[in-house]
C-alpha cells in the first residue's frame, strides 16, 4: 500500500480523497492554488502537507502538469490521485506520472486515449458488443458526407465534436440546410474549444434519458459493474440530480446492460473506477455514448446503495490489490438521490455567484453531505461553483426523496444564492415523483 498520495485537485473532490486516504491509513498531500491556500479549507488541515502549485487560475496551478509532478516528487509521494475534472482524464499527464515513477490512480494512458475521443470510443464499443447510436462510423470530411449519413439514419440528427464534452460542439439538425449550416458552426466551435475540429453525426433520439453504469476494473482483465444511475435532470447538458437505481430500468435491463458494461471494461483491461454513459431511447433500448475514465461526481449514490467505498477501492487497486468485490457480492439496497448544490442563481440563467458562505449547515436522517466548506469560507470565482453534494438514502425511492427534500428545506445556507430552491421544486414535481422525465424535462418545465 502507498505511504503518501498527492491529491491533484481541490475543493469537494480533494476533501473526498483526503478522507479516503485517512481511512486507509495513508498520508495525503494536497496541492493548492494561491486562492485556496489563502482560504484554508478544513480538509487542508487534515493533510500531512500542503504545497502551493501557483497562481489562482487553474492553468497556472491545478492544470500545470509539471508543477504537479514536481510537487508530488518533492513531498515524497508515490502516487497521484487526480479526482475528477482538471487532469483526471488527461492521458498525457498519466503518461508523465509513469515517466517520473509515480502511480497514476486511474486507467492507463492508452485506455484514456481510446475513450477520450468519441469516434475511437464508439468503435471500441461496437467491437465488444455495446450498442451505439446509429450514425457515422468515421470522421466526416465535409458537409456533403454529413448530409448523406443524415439521410441514411433519418432526421432529426445531431452533429457532434469528436473531442467534445459538457454539451459543447453539439448541433441538432432537422433538415439538410441545418446540417450544412451546423457543420461550419460546430467544427469552428470544436476547433476553438478542443483544438480538434473533427465532427461525426448521430441520430438524434428525442425524449431520451441519461443512464450510466458504474464499472470497476483491476487492469488485468477483471471487472464488475455496480448497477446504474439515472442522470436525466439536467440543464445545458450538466447534471443537477442523480439517483440509483433508475426508475426507468427493469431488472432484466439492469442485468443485461450491466453485464455488457462489465465485459467491455474487462476487455479493455481498464483499471479503477469508470462510467459507461448510455442514452435510453423511448423504446427502452440503451445506446452507448461514451466512457468517463474517472470517478464521477455522483459516485456517492452508488456507494450508498451498494455499501461500497469507490474512492478507497481506487487506491487499493492502483496499489496492486485485487478487486474488493465479486459481481455476486454486489447487491442493491434501497434507493439514493443526490442534489448538486451550486452557488448559482437559477432565476438568472444559472449565473455563478462567488462570494462568502456566511452560514452553512445541512443535515438529516439518512443524509450524507460531501463538501469542503463551512460557514465563513470563501467561494472563489476561478473554479466550479459546487458548494456541496447532498445525498439521501432510503428504503424506497419515495423515502429517499422525502429525506432529501426535508434536509434541503431545513438547511441553512446564507451568503450566496444557490440551486437548492430549484432542487426542491424538482423533488416535489409530479413528473419527478412518478419518475416520468427525460434530459429535456427541466428546460421544458422550468
C-alpha positions as CSV (number, residue, x, y, z in Angstrom):
1,X,0.0,0.0,0.0
2,X,1.1,3.6,-0.6
3,X,2.5,5.6,2.3
4,X,1.8,9.0,0.7
5,X,-0.6,10.1,-2.0
6,X,-0.6,13.5,-3.8
7,X,-4.1,14.9,-4.3
8,X,-4.0,16.8,-7.6
9,X,-7.3,18.6,-7.2
10,X,-9.2,21.0,-4.9
11,X,-12.5,21.6,-3.1
12,X,-15.0,18.9,-2.5
13,X,-13.0,16.5,-4.7
14,X,-9.9,16.9,-2.6
15,X,-11.8,16.6,0.6
16,X,-13.3,13.3,-0.5
17,X,-9.8,11.9,-1.4
18,X,-8.3,13.1,1.8
19,X,-11.0,11.2,3.7
20,X,-10.3,8.0,1.7
21,X,-6.6,8.3,2.4
22,X,-7.2,8.8,6.1
23,X,-9.5,5.8,6.3
24,X,-6.8,3.6,4.7
25,X,-4.0,5.0,7.0
26,X,-2.3,6.8,4.1
27,X,-0.9,10.3,4.4
28,X,-2.4,12.8,1.9
29,X,-0.5,15.7,0.5
30,X,-2.6,18.5,-1.1
31,X,-1.6,20.8,-3.9
32,X,-3.3,24.2,-3.8
33,X,-3.5,27.4,-5.8
34,X,-2.8,30.7,-4.1
35,X,-6.6,31.4,-3.8
36,X,-7.2,28.0,-2.0
37,X,-4.1,28.4,0.1
38,X,-5.5,31.7,1.5
39,X,-8.9,30.2,2.0
40,X,-7.6,27.5,4.4
41,X,-10.4,25.0,3.9
42,X,-10.9,22.4,6.6
43,X,-9.6,19.5,4.5
44,X,-6.2,21.1,4.2
45,X,-5.8,20.9,7.9
46,X,-6.2,17.1,7.7
47,X,-3.5,16.8,5.1
48,X,0.0,15.8,6.1
49,X,1.4,18.6,3.9
50,X,0.1,21.3,1.7
51,X,2.0,22.6,-1.4
52,X,1.2,25.8,-3.4
53,X,1.2,25.0,-7.1
54,X,0.9,28.5,-8.3
55,X,-1.4,31.4,-9.0
56,X,-5.2,31.2,-8.7
57,X,-6.1,30.5,-12.4
58,X,-6.3,26.7,-12.9
59,X,-4.0,26.8,-15.9
60,X,-1.2,28.1,-13.6
61,X,-1.8,25.6,-10.8
62,X,-4.2,22.6,-11.0
63,X,-3.7,22.2,-14.7
64,X,0.1,22.8,-14.7
65,X,1.3,19.2,-15.2
66,X,5.0,19.8,-14.5
67,X,4.3,21.7,-11.3
68,X,2.0,18.9,-10.0
69,X,4.6,16.3,-10.8
70,X,7.4,18.3,-9.1
71,X,5.3,18.9,-6.0
72,X,4.5,15.2,-5.7
73,X,8.1,14.2,-6.1
74,X,9.4,16.8,-3.6
75,X,6.9,15.7,-0.9
76,X,7.9,12.0,-1.4
77,X,4.6,10.8,-2.7
78,X,4.5,7.5,-4.6
79,X,1.1,8.1,-6.3
80,X,-1.1,10.8,-7.6
81,X,-4.9,10.9,-7.3
82,X,-6.5,13.3,-9.9
83,X,-10.1,13.1,-8.6
84,X,-12.4,14.3,-11.3
85,X,-12.0,17.3,-13.5
86,X,-8.7,19.1,-14.1
87,X,-6.1,16.4,-15.1
88,X,-8.3,13.4,-14.3
89,X,-8.8,12.3,-17.9
90,X,-5.6,13.7,-19.4
91,X,-3.7,10.8,-20.9
92,X,-0.5,12.9,-21.3
93,X,-0.5,13.6,-17.6
94,X,-1.0,9.9,-16.8
95,X,2.0,9.1,-19.0
96,X,4.1,11.8,-17.4
97,X,3.3,10.3,-14.0
98,X,4.6,7.0,-15.1
99,X,7.8,8.5,-16.6
100,X,8.6,10.0,-13.2
101,X,7.9,6.8,-11.3
102,X,4.6,7.9,-9.9
103,X,1.5,5.7,-9.9
104,X,-1.4,7.5,-11.6
105,X,-4.6,6.3,-9.7
106,X,-6.7,5.6,-12.7
107,X,-6.7,3.8,-16.1
108,X,-3.7,3.5,-18.4
109,X,-2.9,6.3,-20.8
110,X,-3.7,4.1,-23.8
111,X,-7.3,3.4,-22.5
112,X,-7.8,7.1,-21.7
113,X,-6.6,8.0,-25.3
114,X,-9.1,5.5,-26.7
115,X,-12.0,6.8,-24.7
116,X,-11.0,10.5,-24.9
117,X,-12.3,10.8,-28.4
118,X,-15.9,9.8,-29.3
119,X,-15.2,8.1,-32.6
120,X,-12.5,5.7,-31.2
121,X,-14.7,5.1,-28.2
122,X,-17.7,4.2,-30.5
123,X,-15.5,1.8,-32.5
124,X,-14.2,0.1,-29.3
125,X,-17.8,-0.2,-28.0
126,X,-19.0,-1.8,-31.2
127,X,-16.1,-4.2,-31.1
128,X,-17.1,-5.6,-27.7
129,X,-20.9,-5.7,-28.4
130,X,-22.1,-2.5,-26.9
131,X,-25.0,-0.9,-28.9
132,X,-24.2,2.6,-30.2
133,X,-26.5,5.3,-31.6
134,X,-26.9,4.9,-35.4
135,X,-24.6,7.4,-37.2
136,X,-21.3,7.9,-38.9
137,X,-18.6,5.3,-38.3
138,X,-15.7,7.7,-39.0
139,X,-14.9,11.4,-39.1
140,X,-16.9,13.5,-41.6
141,X,-14.6,15.1,-44.1
142,X,-17.2,17.7,-45.3
143,X,-20.8,18.7,-45.1
144,X,-21.8,16.5,-48.1
145,X,-20.8,13.4,-46.1
146,X,-22.8,14.6,-43.1
147,X,-25.9,15.1,-45.3
148,X,-25.5,11.6,-46.7
149,X,-25.3,10.0,-43.3
150,X,-28.2,12.1,-42.0
151,X,-30.4,10.8,-44.9
152,X,-29.4,7.2,-44.1
153,X,-30.3,7.4,-40.3
154,X,-33.2,9.9,-40.7
155,X,-33.8,13.3,-39.2
156,X,-33.5,14.8,-36.7
157,X,-29.8,14.3,-36.3
158,X,-27.0,15.7,-34.1
159,X,-23.6,16.9,-35.3
160,X,-21.1,16.3,-32.5
161,X,-17.4,17.1,-31.9
162,X,-15.1,14.1,-31.7
163,X,-13.3,15.7,-28.8
164,X,-16.4,17.2,-27.3
165,X,-17.7,17.3,-23.7
166,X,-20.0,19.2,-21.4
167,X,-22.5,19.7,-24.2
168,X,-20.2,21.8,-26.4
169,X,-19.8,21.2,-30.1
170,X,-23.3,19.7,-30.5
171,X,-25.8,20.9,-33.1
172,X,-29.3,19.4,-33.6
173,X,-30.4,19.4,-37.2
174,X,-33.9,19.0,-38.7
175,X,-33.0,19.0,-42.4
176,X,-30.3,19.3,-45.0
177,X,-30.0,23.0,-44.7
178,X,-29.5,22.7,-40.9
179,X,-26.7,20.2,-41.4
180,X,-24.8,22.3,-43.8
181,X,-25.0,25.4,-41.6
182,X,-24.3,23.5,-38.4
183,X,-21.3,21.7,-39.9
184,X,-19.5,25.0,-40.3
185,X,-20.5,26.3,-36.9
186,X,-19.8,23.1,-34.9
187,X,-16.4,22.5,-36.5
188,X,-15.4,26.1,-35.7
189,X,-16.6,25.7,-32.1
190,X,-14.9,22.4,-31.7
191,X,-11.6,23.8,-33.1
192,X,-11.8,26.7,-30.6
193,X,-12.9,24.7,-27.6
194,X,-10.9,21.5,-28.0
195,X,-8.2,22.2,-30.6
196,X,-9.9,19.5,-32.8
197,X,-12.4,20.3,-35.4
198,X,-13.3,16.7,-36.2
199,X,-17.1,16.0,-36.3
200,X,-19.3,13.0,-36.5
201,X,-23.1,12.5,-36.8
202,X,-25.7,10.6,-34.8
203,X,-29.4,10.0,-35.0
204,X,-31.0,12.5,-32.5
205,X,-33.1,10.4,-30.1
206,X,-35.9,12.6,-28.7
207,X,-37.3,12.0,-25.3
208,X,-34.1,10.2,-24.2
209,X,-32.9,9.5,-20.7
210,X,-29.3,9.6,-19.4
211,X,-28.5,6.3,-17.9
212,X,-24.9,5.4,-16.7
213,X,-23.4,2.2,-15.3
214,X,-20.7,2.4,-12.7
215,X,-17.9,-0.1,-13.6
216,X,-14.7,-1.0,-11.9
217,X,-11.7,-3.0,-13.2
218,X,-8.4,-4.2,-11.9
219,X,-6.4,-3.5,-15.1
220,X,-5.7,-7.3,-15.5
221,X,-8.9,-8.3,-17.3
222,X,-11.3,-8.5,-14.4
223,X,-14.2,-6.1,-13.9
224,X,-17.6,-5.7,-12.2
225,X,-20.5,-3.3,-12.6
226,X,-22.2,-1.6,-9.6
227,X,-25.5,-1.0,-11.3
228,X,-26.9,2.1,-12.9
229,X,-27.5,5.8,-12.1
230,X,-30.3,8.0,-13.6
231,X,-28.9,11.4,-14.5
232,X,-31.6,12.9,-16.7
233,X,-32.4,16.0,-14.7
234,X,-30.0,18.4,-16.5
235,X,-29.6,21.9,-17.5
236,X,-27.4,22.6,-20.6
237,X,-26.2,19.0,-20.5
238,X,-25.0,19.5,-16.9
239,X,-26.5,17.2,-14.3
240,X,-28.4,18.6,-11.3
241,X,-29.9,15.5,-9.7
242,X,-28.8,11.9,-9.8
243,X,-30.3,8.7,-8.4
244,X,-29.8,5.0,-8.2
245,X,-31.4,2.8,-9.1
246,X,-33.2,4.3,-12.1
247,X,-37.0,4.4,-12.0
248,X,-37.0,3.6,-15.8
249,X,-34.8,0.5,-15.8
250,X,-36.2,-3.0,-15.3
251,X,-34.3,-5.8,-13.5
252,X,-33.8,-7.5,-16.9
253,X,-32.3,-4.4,-18.4
254,X,-30.1,-3.8,-15.3
255,X,-28.6,-7.3,-15.6
256,X,-28.2,-7.2,-19.4
257,X,-26.6,-3.7,-19.8
258,X,-24.6,-4.1,-16.5
259,X,-23.1,-7.4,-17.8
260,X,-22.3,-5.8,-21.2
261,X,-20.6,-2.8,-19.4
262,X,-18.5,-5.1,-17.1
263,X,-17.4,-7.3,-20.0
264,X,-16.3,-4.2,-22.0
265,X,-14.4,-2.9,-19.1
266,X,-12.6,-6.2,-18.6
267,X,-11.9,-6.5,-22.3
268,X,-10.2,-3.1,-22.3
269,X,-8.1,-4.0,-19.2
270,X,-9.5,-1.0,-17.5
271,X,-8.1,-0.1,-14.1
272,X,-10.1,1.6,-11.4
273,X,-13.5,3.4,-11.5
274,X,-15.2,4.3,-14.7
275,X,-18.6,5.1,-16.0
276,X,-20.4,3.8,-19.1
277,X,-22.7,6.5,-20.4
278,X,-25.9,5.5,-22.2
279,X,-28.8,7.2,-23.8
280,X,-32.1,5.5,-23.3
281,X,-34.5,5.8,-26.2
282,X,-38.3,6.0,-25.7
283,X,-38.4,2.4,-26.8
284,X,-36.4,1.4,-23.7
285,X,-33.3,0.4,-25.6
286,X,-29.9,1.8,-24.4
287,X,-27.2,3.1,-26.7
288,X,-23.6,3.7,-25.6
289,X,-22.5,7.3,-25.7
290,X,-19.0,7.4,-24.1
291,X,-17.0,6.2,-21.2
292,X,-15.8,8.6,-18.5
293,X,-12.4,7.3,-17.4
294,X,-12.6,8.6,-13.8
295,X,-14.7,8.6,-10.7
296,X,-17.9,10.6,-11.2
297,X,-19.1,13.5,-9.2
298,X,-22.3,11.4,-8.4
299,X,-20.5,8.3,-7.2
300,X,-21.9,8.7,-3.6
301,X,-25.4,7.4,-4.7
302,X,-23.7,4.2,-5.9
303,X,-21.8,3.9,-2.7
304,X,-24.9,4.2,-0.6
305,X,-27.0,1.6,-2.5
306,X,-24.1,-0.9,-2.7
307,X,-22.4,-0.3,0.7
308,X,-19.0,0.3,-1.1
309,X,-16.3,2.9,-1.0
310,X,-15.2,3.6,-4.5
311,X,-12.5,6.1,-3.6
312,X,-10.8,3.6,-1.3
313,X,-11.1,0.9,-3.9
314,X,-9.4,3.1,-6.5
315,X,-6.4,3.4,-4.2
316,X,-6.3,-0.3,-3.3
317,X,-6.4,-1.5,-7.0
318,X,-3.8,1.1,-8.0
319,X,-1.6,-0.3,-5.3
320,X,-1.8,-3.8,-6.9
321,X,-4.6,-5.3,-4.8
322,X,-7.4,-7.5,-6.2
323,X,-10.9,-6.2,-6.9
324,X,-12.6,-5.6,-3.5
325,X,-15.8,-7.4,-4.6
326,X,-17.0,-10.1,-6.9
327,X,-20.1,-9.5,-9.0
328,X,-22.2,-11.8,-6.9
329,X,-21.4,-9.8,-3.7
330,X,-22.7,-6.6,-5.2
331,X,-26.4,-6.1,-4.3
332,X,-28.7,-3.1,-4.4
333,X,-30.0,-1.9,-1.0
334,X,-32.7,0.8,-1.1
335,X,-32.6,4.0,-3.1
336,X,-30.3,7.0,-3.1
337,X,-30.7,10.5,-4.6
338,X,-28.1,13.3,-4.9
339,X,-28.6,17.0,-5.3
340,X,-25.7,19.1,-6.5
341,X,-25.9,22.4,-4.6
342,X,-24.2,25.1,-6.7
343,X,-23.5,28.8,-5.9
344,X,-25.6,29.8,-8.8
345,X,-28.7,31.9,-9.4
346,X,-31.2,29.6,-11.1
347,X,-33.5,32.5,-11.7
348,X,-30.8,34.3,-13.7
349,X,-29.8,31.6,-16.2
350,X,-27.7,29.8,-13.6
351,X,-25.3,32.7,-13.2
352,X,-22.3,31.7,-11.0
353,X,-22.3,33.6,-7.7
354,X,-18.9,33.5,-5.9
355,X,-18.7,35.1,-2.6
356,X,-18.5,34.3,1.1
357,X,-20.6,31.5,2.5
358,X,-21.6,33.2,5.8
359,X,-23.6,30.2,7.2
360,X,-23.8,26.6,6.0
361,X,-25.5,23.7,7.6
362,X,-27.2,20.7,6.0
363,X,-28.1,17.5,7.9
364,X,-30.8,15.0,8.3
365,X,-31.6,11.3,8.9
366,X,-30.2,9.1,6.2
367,X,-28.4,12.1,4.6
368,X,-24.8,12.3,3.6
369,X,-23.2,15.7,2.8
370,X,-20.0,15.8,0.8
371,X,-18.4,19.3,1.0
372,X,-15.2,21.2,1.7
373,X,-17.0,24.2,3.1
374,X,-18.1,25.5,6.4
375,X,-19.6,28.8,7.5
376,X,-17.3,31.8,6.8
377,X,-15.5,30.1,3.9
378,X,-14.9,31.8,0.5
379,X,-16.2,30.6,-2.8
380,X,-13.6,31.9,-5.3
381,X,-14.6,32.9,-8.9
382,X,-11.8,30.8,-10.5
383,X,-13.4,27.4,-10.3
384,X,-16.5,25.3,-10.3
385,X,-19.4,26.7,-8.3
386,X,-20.2,23.4,-6.5
387,X,-20.8,24.0,-2.8
388,X,-21.9,20.5,-1.7
389,X,-23.5,17.3,-2.7
390,X,-26.4,16.3,-0.5
391,X,-27.3,12.6,-0.8
392,X,-30.2,10.9,0.8
393,X,-30.6,7.1,1.2
394,X,-33.9,5.5,2.0
395,X,-35.7,2.1,1.9
396,X,-37.6,3.2,-1.2
397,X,-37.5,6.0,-3.8
398,X,-40.3,7.9,-2.1
399,X,-38.4,7.6,1.2
400,X,-35.2,8.9,-0.3
401,X,-37.0,11.9,-2.0
402,X,-38.7,12.8,1.3
403,X,-35.4,12.7,3.3
404,X,-33.6,14.8,0.7
405,X,-36.4,17.4,0.5
406,X,-36.6,17.7,4.3
407,X,-32.8,18.2,4.5
408,X,-32.9,20.9,1.9
409,X,-35.9,22.6,3.5
410,X,-34.2,22.8,6.9
411,X,-30.8,23.7,5.5
412,X,-29.1,26.9,6.5
413,X,-27.2,28.4,3.5
414,X,-26.5,32.1,3.8
415,X,-24.3,34.5,1.8
416,X,-24.8,33.4,-1.8
417,X,-27.7,32.3,-4.0
418,X,-27.8,28.5,-4.6
419,X,-29.7,26.0,-6.7
420,X,-31.3,24.5,-3.6
421,X,-34.7,26.1,-4.2
422,X,-34.8,24.6,-7.7
423,X,-33.9,21.2,-6.4
424,X,-36.9,21.3,-4.0
425,X,-39.2,22.3,-6.9
426,X,-37.9,19.3,-8.9
427,X,-38.2,16.9,-6.0
428,X,-41.9,17.9,-5.4
429,X,-42.9,17.9,-9.0
430,X,-45.5,15.3,-10.0
431,X,-43.4,14.2,-13.1
432,X,-40.3,13.6,-11.0
433,X,-42.3,11.8,-8.2
434,X,-43.7,9.4,-10.9
435,X,-40.2,9.0,-12.5
436,X,-41.5,10.4,-15.8
437,X,-38.8,12.7,-17.1
438,X,-36.1,12.9,-19.7
439,X,-33.0,15.0,-20.4
440,X,-35.1,18.0,-21.8
441,X,-37.7,17.8,-19.0
442,X,-36.1,20.5,-16.8
443,X,-35.9,23.1,-19.6
444,X,-39.5,22.4,-20.5
445,X,-40.9,22.6,-17.0
446,X,-38.8,25.4,-15.5
